[in-house]
Amino acid sequence: MSSLAQHILTKANQLPEGGVFSPKEFLHLGSREAVDQTFTRLVKEKKLLRVGRGLYTLPLQGRFGTRPPSPELLLAALTEKTGETVVSHGAA
């Protein structure tokens, strides 16, 4: 595994469940192309989950396999990261 991928996974493991991060946070480690390619490879290897355009999170390992983080925690992290307000739909 490349050192860039190790840095990304180390940062991801330090975040709480549902914590999101973007490739922009790792541009000091390499070129934009190298960072984007590393994120793409980590998603294909199922070591990261793509939440949205330019936003990634770490999947959780459970005793029944991998699972995405809790939706409530993920939405809280997204609202903190993007600064947008998220409200539930009226049908909910």
Secondary structure as UniProt FT lines:
FT   HELIX           3..14
FT   TURN            17..18
FT   HELIX           23..29
FT   HELIX           32..44
FT   TURN            45..46
FT   STRAND          49..52
FT   TURN            53..54
FT   STRAND          55..57
FT   STRAND          60..62
FT   TURN            63..64
FT   STRAND          65..67
FT   HELIX           71..82
FT   TURN            90..91
//
